[in-house]
Amino acid sequence: MRIPERVVIRYLGSVPNGWTEVFQNHSLQLGAAPDVPALIKACDDGARAIIVPFQNSQNSASQRDFVKINNAIGEHAANRGTLVIVAVANTAMLRNDLLWLTTATTDTNAREENYVRPYIKELDSPHPAAELAELCRRHHPGPQLNKNTAFKRKGMRTIPIPGETLLSRAFLDYSKLTVSPLHGGRSIAKDVWHVTARDGNRFAATPFVVKMGPLEIVETELNNFEDMIMDSVPFPYRPPTIKDRCVSGKTQRLLVTKFIADAVELEDYILKTEPTAAVNLLFDGPLSNWRKQSRPERMQLALEYAKHWVLPSLPADLANLNAAFLGAQRIVKDILDPSAMLKALNGLPKTRVRACRAHGDLHLRNIFVRQFSGEAMLIDFARCTGQAPSTFDPSTLDVALAFDLPSGQPNFTLEALGRLYSVPLLGTKHLVSGRYKHRLAAIKQVRKRAAELVVDTREYDISVACRLLWFSRKFKNPTTYFCANRIVKDLTKK
């Protein structure tokens, strides 16, 4: 996408003498905005930045005026990519002014990395205009608002704020967007859409998937993609990210990728198709490069999984296991409570492992299978990690195959789960497949491929126990807690 250069800067009130020429030397067009409505219009028209002068925080009228201005334009400007600069005059009260402005522009409902705030610039140099112009030039606003975008919604009444604003910027080069929700994922970013875009000549682009989420979360996924995915997972095994369209607002950012055509989620694929070949293609395709580069390590696995937020690391997280524990007590009385469970896992000795990069969230809805070739593709790299046991991803998928069932699908019986999750997990299991034959076939193949890098079979047992406890905490599931209890008790006997 070609993004037109945004060169307009607006100054609230009269522009100081000589400043217009200084900004012109930086290829910027500085002009006056007489009032707040003019600033709002400038943001809508694509202003790169707006400058709000501030004089004295000790004057209550100045304080009230600034708060009104900030409330009126702060979020509006940020959602349009416009930088807000608060220019503080160099007065005797400068330090007090800066402290007051910092407090006045702080969003007490959000962490600092999760929102865009005005840039407070003290004018304490001999050349304030040049400094402000350079600050405006360094800002990257992204595409401006397309005020003529026509939206068509399918399967949804409204698009959550600020979705329409961000989408109209992300697809500035298209005049009509059809937006429909995509359901089923576990991402922190809950708003995920299928988007088709058409231009004025009715040309339709291939579809996109757009995720809207908190700034920090989307930024992490974009960084993970660049640092750990782009050059290490071959292109056919992950959808391309279109970074120019990943625009930011005050608290939200878009993640835009191409839609995977002719592919279905692994969850749907295994309902109708024997999955052994697809599991092999997962290990031989998107995961292969990471696993080929594994290296030997000795790890205390419980500590490792706590570091990756799989096991509880805080008292509040530990309390989230109580519901699953109480439910599991109805299945069997002799069961470890959450504190004893964590103590037992933390008391296990270091284990020899092979360490490599991991996807970090390898459940069935983050794996797509091409219907004709059977090739596997991965999505959602927000939890990707550069160093983890080689069993990190396989154990995640193992537990998801057994417990993360689509609605209407029968659960495994306790008897079947008791056999499936008895140690050693990588040993031969004699299971009656019945209604879940495809899921059991997938689990069997996941364990077979996981075993290729396992040095000590206890590694897989511990990894699965940790994942079962994560599932227990996340979904308050007593059955996963029951299975984790069996594994941990057997491990501590040895």
C-alpha positions in Angstrom: 0.0 0.0 0.0 1.3 3.5 -0.9 0.8 5.8 2.1 0.5 9.5 1.2 2.9 11.7 3.2 1.2 13.5 6.0 2.8 17.0 6.2 0.2 19.2 7.8 0.9 20.5 11.3 -1.7 22.6 13.2 -0.9 25.0 16.1 -3.7 26.0 18.5 -3.9 29.8 18.4 -1.6 32.2 16.6 1.6 30.7 15.2 4.7 32.4 16.6 6.7 34.6 14.2 9.2 32.8 12.0 7.9 29.3 12.9 6.2 28.6 9.6 9.4 29.0 7.6 11.3 26.7 10.1 8.7 24.0 9.5 8.9 24.5 5.8 12.6 23.8 6.0 11.6 20.4 7.4 9.1 19.8 4.5 6.1 20.4 6.9 3.2 22.8 6.5 2.5 24.6 9.8 -0.8 26.5 10.2 -3.0 28.0 12.9 -6.1 26.4 14.3 -8.3 28.9 16.0 -10.1 26.5 18.3 -10.5 22.9 19.4 -13.1 22.0 16.6 -10.5 23.1 14.1 -8.0 20.8 15.6 -10.5 17.9 15.5 -11.1 18.6 11.8 -7.4 18.7 11.2 -7.0 15.2 12.7 -9.8 14.0 10.4 -8.2 15.6 7.4 -4.9 13.8 8.0 -2.7 16.2 10.1 0.6 14.7 11.1 0.7 16.5 14.4 -1.1 19.2 16.4 0.7 21.6 18.9 -1.1 22.8 22.0 0.8 25.6 23.8 0.7 25.6 27.6 1.6 28.5 29.9 1.0 28.1 33.6 -0.2 25.1 35.7 -0.6 27.3 38.7 -3.6 29.1 37.1 -6.8 27.1 37.7 -8.4 28.5 34.5 -5.4 27.3 32.5 -5.7 23.9 34.1 -9.4 23.6 33.3 -8.9 24.7 29.7 -6.1 22.2 29.2 -8.1 19.3 30.6 -11.0 20.2 28.3 -8.7 20.3 25.3 -7.0 17.0 26.2 -10.3 15.2 26.8 -11.6 16.5 23.4 -8.7 15.7 21.2 -6.4 13.2 23.0 -8.1 10.0 22.0 -9.5 11.4 18.7 -6.1 12.4 17.5 -4.3 9.2 18.6 -6.9 7.0 16.8 -6.1 8.9 13.6 -2.3 8.6 14.0 -1.9 12.3 14.8 0.7 13.3 17.3 -0.4 15.7 20.1 2.5 17.9 21.4 2.0 20.0 24.5 4.5 22.8 24.2 5.5 24.2 27.6 6.9 27.7 27.7 10.2 28.1 29.5 9.0 29.9 32.7 10.1 29.9 36.3 7.3 27.4 36.9 8.5 24.9 34.3 9.2 22.0 36.6 5.7 22.4 38.3 4.1 22.7 34.8 5.8 19.4 33.7 4.7 17.5 36.8 1.1 18.8 36.5 0.9 18.0 32.8 2.3 14.5 33.3 -0.4 13.8 35.9 -3.1 15.4 33.7 -2.3 13.3 30.7 -2.0 10.0 32.5 -4.7 7.4 32.0 -5.2 5.8 35.4 -7.1 2.9 33.9 -4.3 1.6 31.8 -0.6 0.6 32.0 1.6 3.2 30.4 2.6 0.8 27.5 -1.0 0.2 26.7 -2.0 3.7 25.6 -0.6 6.7 23.6 -0.4 9.9 25.5 0.4 13.5 24.4 4.1 14.3 24.0 5.1 17.0 26.5 7.9 19.1 25.1 9.5 21.9 27.2 10.7 24.8 25.0 13.9 25.5 26.8 16.3 25.7 23.9 17.3 28.7 21.7 15.6 27.1 18.7 12.2 25.7 19.9 10.6 25.8 16.4 13.4 23.6 15.0 13.1 21.1 17.8 9.3 20.9 17.4 9.6 20.5 13.6 12.1 17.7 14.1 9.9 16.0 16.6 7.0 16.1 14.1 9.2 14.8 11.3 10.3 11.8 13.4 6.7 10.8 14.2 5.4 8.1 11.9 1.6 8.6 11.7 0.7 5.8 9.4 -2.1 6.1 6.9 -4.7 8.8 7.5 -8.4 8.4 8.0 -10.5 7.5 4.9 -13.6 9.5 5.5 -15.4 7.9 2.6 -15.1 4.2 3.7 -18.4 2.4 3.4 -18.8 -0.5 5.9 -20.9 -3.6 5.4 -21.3 -5.8 8.5 -22.1 -9.5 8.4 -23.0 -11.4 11.5 -22.4 -8.4 13.7 -24.5 -5.3 14.6 -21.6 -2.9 15.3 -17.9 -2.8 15.0 -16.4 -2.1 18.5 -14.8 1.3 19.0 -12.3 2.3 17.6 -12.6 -0.4 15.0 -14.1 1.5 12.1 -11.6 4.4 12.5 -8.6 2.0 12.5 -10.0 -0.1 9.7 -10.7 2.9 7.5 -7.0 3.9 8.0 -5.6 0.4 7.5 -7.5 0.1 4.2 -7.1 3.7 3.0 -6.7 2.5 -0.6 -10.2 0.8 -0.6 -13.6 2.4 -0.5 -15.8 -0.5 0.7 -15.1 -3.0 3.5 -17.1 -6.1 4.4 -16.5 -7.1 8.0 -17.6 -10.4 9.6 -16.5 -11.9 13.0 -14.2 -14.9 13.3 -14.9 -16.9 16.5 -13.2 -19.7 18.4 -9.7 -18.4 19.3 -8.2 -17.9 22.8 -6.3 -14.7 22.0 -6.3 -11.9 24.5 -7.4 -9.8 21.5 -11.0 -10.8 21.3 -12.0 -8.8 18.2 -11.0 -10.9 15.2 -12.6 -10.2 11.8 -12.6 -11.5 8.2 -12.3 -8.4 6.0 -12.9 -8.2 2.2 -11.9 -4.9 0.6 -13.1 -3.3 -2.7 -11.9 -0.2 -4.4 -13.9 2.3 -6.5 -13.6 0.1 -9.6 -15.1 -2.8 -7.7 -11.8 -4.6 -7.7 -11.8 -7.0 -4.7 -8.6 -7.9 -2.9 -8.0 -11.4 -1.5 -9.5 -11.5 2.0 -7.7 -10.4 5.1 -7.8 -11.4 8.8 -7.7 -8.5 11.2 -7.2 -8.7 14.9 -7.8 -5.6 17.1 -6.2 -5.8 20.6 -4.3 -3.8 23.2 -1.3 -2.0 22.0 1.2 -4.0 24.0 -0.3 -7.4 23.0 -0.3 -6.7 19.3 3.1 -5.0 19.4 4.5 -8.2 21.1 3.0 -10.4 18.4 4.4 -8.2 15.6 7.9 -8.2 17.3 7.7 -12.0 17.7 6.8 -12.3 14.0 9.8 -10.2 12.9 12.3 -11.7 15.4 11.4 -15.4 15.5 9.0 -16.2 12.7 9.8 -14.3 9.5 13.2 -15.9 8.9 12.8 -19.2 10.7 9.3 -20.5 9.6 9.1 -21.0 5.9 6.6 -18.8 4.1 4.1 -21.6 3.1 3.6 -22.4 6.7 2.4 -19.1 8.1 0.3 -16.3 6.6 2.0 -13.0 5.7 1.6 -10.0 7.9 1.0 -6.7 6.2 2.7 -4.3 8.6 1.8 -1.1 6.7 -1.8 -1.9 7.6 -1.2 -2.6 11.3 -2.3 0.9 12.4 -2.4 2.1 16.0 -4.9 4.1 18.0 -4.8 5.4 21.6 -5.2 2.0 23.3 -5.8 -0.5 20.4 -3.8 -1.7 17.4 -4.7 -3.8 14.4 -2.8 -6.9 13.3 -3.5 -7.5 9.6 -2.6 -10.8 7.8 -3.8 -12.4 4.7 -6.6 -15.0 5.0 -5.6 -18.6 4.6 -7.6 -19.8 1.6 -8.6 -23.5 1.1 -7.7 -24.4 4.7 -9.6 -25.4 7.8 -8.7 -25.4 11.5 -7.2 -28.6 12.8 -10.2 -28.9 15.1 -12.5 -29.2 12.1 -10.1 -31.2 10.0 -9.9 -34.1 12.5 -13.6 -34.5 12.7 -13.7 -36.0 9.2 -10.1 -36.9 8.3 -7.5 -39.3 9.8 -4.9 -36.8 11.1 -1.6 -38.8 11.3 -0.3 -37.3 8.0 -1.3 -33.8 9.0 0.5 -34.1 12.4 3.6 -35.3 10.5 3.4 -32.4 8.2 3.1 -30.0 11.2 6.4 -31.4 12.6 8.1 -31.6 9.2 6.8 -28.2 8.1 6.4 -25.1 10.4 8.0 -26.7 13.5 10.9 -28.4 11.6 13.5 -25.6 11.5 13.1 -24.8 15.2 13.4 -28.4 16.2 16.4 -29.1 14.0 18.3 -26.3 15.9 17.6 -27.7 19.4 20.4 -27.8 21.8 21.0 -29.8 25.1 20.1 -28.1 28.4 19.4 -29.1 32.0 16.2 -27.4 33.2 14.0 -27.4 36.4 10.9 -27.8 34.3 8.4 -26.4 36.8 10.4 -23.2 37.1 10.6 -23.0 33.3 6.8 -23.4 32.9 6.2 -20.8 35.6 8.5 -18.4 33.7 6.2 -18.9 30.6 3.0 -18.4 32.7 1.9 -22.0 32.3 2.2 -22.7 36.0 1.1 -20.2 38.6 3.8 -17.9 39.8 1.7 -15.6 42.0 -0.6 -16.4 45.0 -3.6 -15.1 43.1 -2.9 -17.4 40.2 -2.5 -20.4 42.6 -6.0 -19.6 44.0 -7.4 -19.9 40.5 -6.7 -23.7 40.7 -9.0 -24.1 43.7 -12.2 -24.6 41.7 -10.7 -27.4 39.6 -9.2 -28.9 42.8 -12.5 -29.0 44.6 -14.2 -30.5 41.5 -11.4 -33.1 41.3 -12.0 -34.1 44.9 -15.5 -35.3 43.8 -13.7 -37.7 41.4 -11.1 -39.0 43.9 -10.6 -38.1 47.6 -6.9 -38.6 47.8 -5.7 -35.7 45.7 -3.0 -33.1 46.1 -4.2 -29.5 46.8 -2.7 -26.7 44.6 0.1 -25.8 47.0 1.1 -29.4 47.4 0.9 -30.0 43.6 3.2 -27.0 42.9 5.6 -28.0 45.7 5.9 -31.5 44.3 6.6 -30.2 40.8 9.2 -27.7 42.1 10.8 -30.4 44.1 11.6 -32.5 41.0 15.3 -32.5 40.0 16.6 -30.8 36.8 15.9 -32.8 33.7 18.0 -33.2 30.6 16.1 -31.7 27.7 16.6 -30.4 24.1 15.7 -26.7 24.0 14.4 -24.8 21.0 12.0 -22.0 19.9 8.3 -22.7 20.5 5.0 -21.4 19.2 3.8 -21.1 22.8 0.1 -21.7 22.2 -0.2 -24.6 19.9 -3.8 -25.5 20.3 -6.2 -26.7 17.5 -7.5 -23.3 16.4 -4.0 -22.0 15.9 -3.2 -24.7 13.3 -4.7 -24.7 9.9 -4.6 -27.6 7.4 -4.8 -27.1 3.7 -7.6 -29.3 2.4 -5.9 -30.5 -0.8 -2.2 -30.8 0.2 -2.7 -31.6 4.0 0.1 -29.0 4.8 -0.1 -27.4 8.2 0.1 -23.6 8.8 0.4 -21.7 12.1 -1.2 -18.5 13.2 -1.1 -16.3 16.4 2.5 -15.9 17.5 1.8 -13.6 20.5 3.2 -16.2 23.0 6.1 -17.4 20.8 9.3 -17.9 22.8 12.9 -18.1 21.9 13.9 -20.8 24.4 11.8 -23.6 25.8 11.9 -27.4 26.2 11.2 -29.2 22.9 8.1 -30.7 24.5 6.6 -27.3 25.1 4.5 -27.3 21.9 3.8 -31.0 21.7 2.5 -31.1 25.3 0.2 -28.1 24.6 -1.3 -29.9 21.5 -1.5 -33.2 23.4 -3.8 -31.6 26.1 -5.8 -29.6 23.6 -6.6 -32.7 21.6 -7.9 -34.5 24.7 -9.8 -31.7 26.4 -10.4 -28.7 24.1 -13.3 -30.3 22.4 -15.8 -28.4 20.1 -19.3 -28.1 21.4 -21.4 -31.2 20.8 -18.4 -33.5 20.8 -18.4 -36.3 23.4 -15.8 -36.0 26.2 -13.3 -38.8 26.8 -14.4 -41.1 29.6 -12.4 -41.0 32.9 -11.3 -44.6 32.2 -9.9 -43.6 28.8 -8.2 -40.5 30.3 -6.8 -42.6 33.1 -5.0 -44.8 30.5 -4.0 -41.9 28.3 -2.4 -40.0 31.1 -0.6 -42.7 33.0 3.2 -42.5 33.1 5.3 -42.9 31.1 3.2 -41.0 28.6 5.5 -41.9 25.8 5.1 -45.6 26.5 2.8 -47.9 24.5 -0.9 -47.3 25.2 -3.6 -49.8 24.5 -6.7 -47.7 24.0 -10.2 -48.4 22.6 -10.6 -45.5 20.1 -14.3 -45.6 19.4 -15.9 -42.2 18.9 -12.6 -40.4 19.4 -10.4 -42.4 17.1 -9.1 -39.4 15.1 -8.2 -37.5 18.3 -6.4 -40.5 19.8 -4.6 -41.0 16.5 -3.4 -37.4 16.6 -2.3 -37.7 20.2 -0.4 -40.9 19.4 1.4 -39.3 16.5 2.2 -36.1 18.5 3.8 -38.2 21.2 5.7 -40.2 18.6 7.2 -37.1 17.0 7.8 -35.4 20.4 9.8 -38.5 21.5 12.4 -37.8 18.7 14.0 -35.0 20.8 13.3 -36.4 24.3 16.3 -37.4 26.3 14.6 -38.3 29.5 11.0 -39.5 29.2 10.1 -37.7 32.5 10.4 -34.4 30.5 7.2 -35.2 28.5 5.4 -36.4 31.7 6.2 -33.1 33.5 5.4 -30.9 30.5 2.0 -32.5 30.1 1.3 -32.2 33.8 2.1 -28.5 33.7 -0.1 -28.0 30.7 -3.0 -29.9 32.4 -2.7 -27.5 35.3 -2.7 -24.5 33.0 -5.9 -25.9 31.5 -7.3 -26.5 35.0 -6.6 -22.9 36.0 -7.8 -21.3 32.7 -11.1 -23.3 32.4 -11.6 -24.5 36.0 -11.6 -28.1 34.7 -11.6 -30.8 37.4 -10.8 -33.6 35.0 -7.5 -32.0 33.9 -6.6 -31.5 37.5 -7.4 -35.1 38.2 -5.1 -36.2 35.4 -2.3 -33.9 36.5 -2.6 -35.3 40.0 -2.1 -38.9 38.7 1.1 -37.9 36.7 2.6 -35.8 39.6 2.0 -38.5 42.2 3.6 -41.2 39.9 6.6 -38.9 39.2 7.2 -38.2 42.9 7.2 -41.9 43.7 10.2 -42.5 41.5 
